[in-house]
Amino acid sequence: MVWFGPLRSLIVATTTFYRWGVPGIYAHGFRPTIGMQHFDADGTWSSNPGPVELDLQSDAVHEIGNLLRLGRSEDHPGAIMHPYFEYAIKKRNLQDQL
């Protein structure tokens, strides 16, 4: 992180890839003030996911939503804040969260 001049406020978030070996859980994020998101390094991540790959962008946006305290969208499986992701699915429409 690099900044110049006085700080009025500071938000820090860290992203980490590591192996934790919990089947079916590929990422999680913590709400402020912790500001961390973790991704399973053993996950099959892609920006254009195939049949057995997870969409990194969709999951990263979801975890950032957790950092920002967006609520879950339990009733909308296609929403970015739905708590479960499936292989080969891109969730990049934020309209359900507005």
PyMOL commands that set and color helices and strands:
alter all, ss='L'
color gray80, all
select helices_A, chain A and resi 56-67+95-97
alter helices_A, ss='H'
color red, helices_A
select strands_A, chain A and resi 14-18+27-29+36-40+45-46+54-55
alter strands_A, ss='S'
color yellow, strands_A
deselect
rebuild
show_as cartoon
